[in-house]
Amino acid sequence: MSDAQIHPTAIVDARAEIGPGTIIGPYCIVGPDVVLAANCWLQNHVTLAGPMTAGARNKFYAYCSIGQQTQDLKYQGEPTYLEIGDENSFREFVTVNRGTTAAGKTRIGHRGNYLAYSHIGHDCNVGDAVVFSNNGTLAGHVQVGDHAIMGGLTAVHQFCRLGRYAITGGCSKIVQDVPPFMIADGNPAKVRGINIVGLERNGFPAETIKTIKEAFRLIYRSKFNTRQAVEAIQQELTASAEITQILEFIQSSERGIIR
């Protein structure tokens, strides 16, 4: 704990590992088997429960509770795990649960922004540079791709997936997979279009966006079923990394894609 700043009212277990430059504010509780890398910041009244690891420069705001045991009733009491990357921001009252069994773990990537009251359930796998708006909620075993955005009060059913650069509207109910680059909105949600603004902001070329629009048209605006749409995309569109991602995502879907 050398070079860490720990407020006198904080409780830090002797079995926790605190990286240099980390600041632990008033009334925080850091439990055993918590590993924090360098330059993390805990504001006040933060609870971190292990086993969990968090990378460098993560920010934990007041009253968030990170690494508590799974809420899955099948939990048998063994040590389970949470793994967090670097430079994430967990705002007020955010909750993240560890995995249900020792065979799996909850994983969070780098540079995510998790706004107040958002929740990540057990065994989720969340990518890099995501945004969870207030009260965005993941049930267990959900996968979220890089740069995905969840609108406020979005709820995602267990085992669903949100693809890269996908976005959900506020108050959406997600019960199937949302393919990469798509906008899903509603209760239950439907795919409404592609995430043009997000793609443009992240430097996708106009020609690439045009091709993604064509894939959207074949999937959602034609008379094709999903299998037929996949075949049409393969036959009609020029191969690209983005088209491959869409096709692989659809073909690997276990719950089916939102239509």
C-alpha positions as CSV (number, residue, x, y, z in Angstrom):
1,M,0.0,0.0,0.0
2,S,3.0,2.3,-0.3
3,D,2.2,5.7,-1.9
4,A,-1.5,5.1,-1.5
5,Q,-3.6,7.7,0.3
6,I,-6.2,6.1,2.6
7,H,-8.6,8.2,4.6
8,P,-8.6,7.3,8.4
9,T,-12.3,6.4,8.3
10,A,-11.8,3.9,5.4
11,I,-11.6,0.1,6.2
12,V,-9.1,-1.7,4.0
13,D,-8.5,-5.4,4.7
14,A,-4.9,-6.5,5.2
15,R,-5.4,-9.0,2.4
16,A,-6.2,-6.3,-0.2
17,E,-3.5,-5.1,-2.6
18,I,-3.6,-1.4,-3.3
19,G,-1.5,0.1,-6.1
20,P,0.7,3.2,-5.8
21,G,-1.0,6.5,-6.2
22,T,-4.5,5.1,-5.4
23,I,-6.7,7.4,-3.3
24,I,-9.3,5.8,-0.9
25,G,-11.7,8.3,0.4
26,P,-13.8,8.5,3.6
27,Y,-15.9,5.5,4.8
28,C,-14.9,3.3,1.9
29,I,-14.7,-0.5,2.5
30,V,-12.2,-2.6,0.6
31,G,-12.4,-6.3,1.3
32,P,-10.0,-9.2,1.2
33,D,-8.7,-10.4,-2.2
34,V,-9.4,-7.0,-3.8
35,V,-6.5,-6.0,-6.1
36,L,-6.3,-2.4,-7.3
37,A,-3.6,-1.2,-9.7
38,A,-2.0,2.2,-9.7
39,N,-3.8,5.5,-9.5
40,C,-7.3,4.4,-8.8
41,W,-9.7,6.7,-7.0
42,L,-12.5,5.9,-4.5
43,Q,-14.6,8.9,-3.7
44,N,-16.4,8.0,-0.5
45,H,-18.7,5.2,0.8
46,V,-17.5,2.9,-1.9
47,T,-17.6,-0.9,-1.3
48,L,-15.2,-3.2,-3.1
49,A,-15.6,-6.9,-2.5
50,G,-13.3,-9.7,-3.7
51,P,-12.0,-11.7,-5.2
52,M,-11.7,-9.0,-7.8
53,T,-9.0,-7.2,-9.8
54,A,-9.2,-3.7,-11.2
55,G,-6.6,-2.1,-13.5
56,A,-5.1,1.4,-13.4
57,R,-6.9,4.7,-13.1
58,N,-10.4,3.4,-12.4
59,K,-12.7,5.9,-10.7
60,F,-15.3,4.7,-8.2
61,Y,-17.9,7.3,-7.1
62,A,-19.9,7.4,-4.0
63,Y,-22.0,4.4,-2.9
64,C,-21.1,2.1,-5.8
65,S,-20.8,-1.5,-4.8
66,I,-18.4,-3.5,-7.0
67,G,-17.6,-7.2,-6.7
68,Q,-20.4,-8.4,-4.5
69,Q,-21.4,-12.0,-4.8
70,T,-23.7,-13.1,-7.6
71,Q,-27.4,-12.8,-7.1
72,D,-27.9,-16.1,-8.9
73,L,-29.7,-18.5,-6.5
74,K,-27.5,-21.4,-7.9
75,Y,-24.5,-20.0,-6.2
76,Q,-22.8,-22.6,-4.0
77,G,-20.5,-20.4,-2.0
78,E,-17.1,-20.9,-3.7
79,P,-14.8,-18.1,-4.6
80,T,-15.8,-16.4,-7.8
81,Y,-14.3,-13.6,-9.7
82,L,-14.6,-10.2,-11.3
83,E,-12.0,-8.7,-13.6
84,I,-12.0,-5.0,-14.5
85,G,-9.7,-3.3,-17.0
86,D,-8.2,0.3,-17.0
87,E,-9.7,3.8,-16.9
88,N,-13.3,3.0,-16.2
89,S,-15.7,5.3,-14.4
90,F,-18.3,3.8,-12.1
91,R,-20.7,6.5,-11.0
92,E,-23.0,6.7,-8.0
93,F,-24.7,3.5,-6.8
94,V,-23.4,1.3,-9.7
95,T,-23.4,-2.4,-8.9
96,V,-21.3,-5.2,-10.4
97,N,-21.5,-8.8,-9.4
98,R,-18.9,-11.6,-9.5
99,G,-19.4,-14.8,-11.5
100,T,-21.7,-17.6,-10.2
101,T,-19.1,-20.4,-10.4
102,A,-15.3,-20.5,-10.2
103,A,-15.3,-21.8,-13.8
104,G,-16.4,-18.4,-15.2
105,K,-16.0,-14.7,-14.2
106,T,-17.5,-11.3,-14.8
107,R,-15.3,-9.3,-17.1
108,I,-15.3,-5.5,-17.8
109,G,-13.0,-3.9,-20.4
110,H,-11.3,-0.6,-20.6
111,R,-12.5,3.1,-20.6
112,G,-16.2,2.4,-19.9
113,N,-18.5,5.0,-18.5
114,Y,-21.1,3.4,-16.2
115,L,-23.6,6.0,-15.1
116,A,-25.6,6.1,-11.8
117,Y,-27.5,3.0,-10.8
118,S,-26.4,0.9,-13.7
119,H,-26.0,-2.8,-13.0
120,I,-23.8,-5.6,-14.5
121,G,-24.9,-9.0,-13.5
122,H,-22.9,-12.2,-12.9
123,D,-20.8,-13.7,-15.7
124,C,-21.3,-10.7,-18.1
125,N,-18.6,-9.9,-20.6
126,V,-18.5,-6.1,-21.3
127,G,-16.1,-4.7,-23.9
128,D,-14.1,-1.4,-24.2
129,A,-15.3,2.2,-24.4
130,V,-19.0,1.4,-23.6
131,V,-21.5,3.8,-22.1
132,F,-24.2,2.6,-19.8
133,S,-26.7,5.5,-19.2
134,N,-28.5,5.7,-15.8
135,N,-30.2,2.5,-14.7
136,G,-28.9,0.5,-17.6
137,T,-29.2,-3.1,-16.4
138,L,-27.6,-6.4,-17.5
139,A,-28.9,-9.7,-16.3
140,G,-26.5,-12.6,-16.1
141,H,-24.3,-13.9,-19.0
142,V,-24.9,-10.9,-21.2
143,Q,-22.2,-9.9,-23.7
144,V,-21.7,-6.3,-24.7
145,G,-19.4,-5.3,-27.6
146,D,-16.9,-2.5,-27.8
147,H,-18.3,1.0,-28.1
148,A,-21.9,-0.1,-27.4
149,I,-24.2,2.4,-25.8
150,M,-27.1,1.6,-23.5
151,G,-29.9,4.2,-23.1
152,G,-31.2,5.0,-19.7
153,L,-33.4,2.3,-18.1
154,T,-32.6,-0.3,-20.7
155,A,-32.9,-3.8,-19.4
156,V,-31.2,-6.7,-21.1
157,H,-32.4,-10.3,-20.7
158,Q,-29.8,-13.0,-19.6
159,F,-27.7,-14.5,-22.4
160,C,-28.4,-11.7,-24.8
161,R,-25.7,-9.9,-26.7
162,L,-25.2,-6.3,-27.8
163,G,-22.9,-6.0,-30.8
164,R,-20.1,-3.5,-31.4
165,Y,-21.3,0.1,-31.8
166,A,-24.9,-1.0,-31.1
167,I,-27.1,1.5,-29.3
168,T,-30.4,1.1,-27.4
169,G,-33.0,3.7,-26.8
170,G,-34.1,4.7,-23.3
171,C,-36.5,2.3,-21.5
172,S,-35.8,-0.5,-24.0
173,K,-36.5,-4.1,-23.3
174,I,-33.9,-6.3,-24.9
175,V,-34.8,-10.0,-25.1
176,Q,-32.8,-11.0,-28.2
177,D,-29.4,-10.1,-29.7
178,V,-28.8,-6.6,-31.2
179,P,-26.4,-6.9,-34.1
180,P,-23.4,-4.7,-34.5
181,F,-23.9,-1.1,-35.6
182,M,-27.7,-1.2,-35.1
183,I,-30.1,1.0,-33.1
184,A,-32.7,-0.9,-31.0
185,D,-35.6,0.8,-29.3
186,G,-38.9,-0.1,-27.7
187,N,-40.6,-2.5,-25.3
188,P,-40.0,-5.1,-26.6
189,A,-37.3,-3.5,-28.7
190,K,-37.1,-3.5,-32.4
191,V,-34.2,-2.5,-34.6
192,R,-34.9,0.9,-36.0
193,G,-31.9,1.8,-38.1
194,I,-28.1,1.9,-37.9
195,N,-26.0,4.0,-35.5
196,I,-24.9,6.5,-38.1
197,V,-23.9,9.2,-35.6
198,G,-21.8,6.8,-33.6
199,L,-20.1,5.5,-36.7
200,E,-19.3,8.9,-38.1
201,R,-17.9,10.1,-34.7
202,N,-15.6,7.1,-34.6
203,G,-14.2,7.8,-38.1
204,F,-15.9,5.1,-40.2
205,P,-15.6,6.0,-43.9
206,A,-18.8,7.0,-45.8
207,E,-18.4,3.9,-48.1
208,T,-18.3,1.6,-45.0
209,I,-21.5,3.2,-43.5
210,K,-23.2,2.8,-46.9
211,T,-22.4,-0.9,-46.9
212,I,-23.7,-1.3,-43.4
213,K,-26.9,0.5,-44.5
214,E,-27.3,-2.0,-47.3
215,A,-26.9,-4.9,-44.8
216,F,-29.6,-3.3,-42.6
217,R,-31.9,-3.0,-45.6
218,L,-31.5,-6.7,-46.5
219,I,-32.1,-7.8,-42.9
220,Y,-34.8,-5.4,-41.8
221,R,-36.5,-3.8,-44.8
222,S,-36.7,-6.7,-47.3
223,K,-39.1,-9.7,-47.2
224,F,-36.3,-12.0,-46.4
225,N,-36.2,-14.1,-43.2
226,T,-32.9,-14.1,-41.3
227,R,-31.4,-17.0,-43.2
228,Q,-32.3,-15.5,-46.6
229,A,-31.0,-12.1,-45.5
230,V,-27.6,-13.6,-44.6
231,E,-27.4,-15.3,-48.0
232,A,-28.4,-12.1,-49.8
233,I,-25.7,-10.2,-47.9
234,Q,-23.1,-12.8,-48.8
235,Q,-24.1,-12.6,-52.5
236,E,-24.8,-8.9,-53.0
237,L,-22.4,-7.0,-50.7
238,T,-18.7,-6.4,-51.0
239,A,-16.9,-8.3,-48.2
240,S,-15.5,-6.1,-45.4
241,A,-14.6,-6.4,-41.8
242,E,-17.9,-4.8,-40.8
243,I,-20.0,-7.1,-43.0
244,T,-18.1,-10.1,-41.6
245,Q,-18.9,-9.0,-38.1
246,I,-22.6,-8.7,-38.8
247,L,-22.7,-12.1,-40.5
248,E,-20.7,-13.9,-37.8
249,F,-22.8,-12.2,-35.1
250,I,-26.1,-13.4,-36.7
251,Q,-24.8,-16.9,-37.4
252,S,-23.6,-17.4,-33.9
253,S,-26.8,-16.1,-32.2
254,E,-28.4,-18.6,-29.8
255,R,-31.4,-16.4,-28.9
256,G,-31.9,-15.0,-32.4
257,I,-31.6,-11.4,-33.4
258,I,-34.1,-8.6,-32.7
259,R,-36.2,-8.1,-35.8
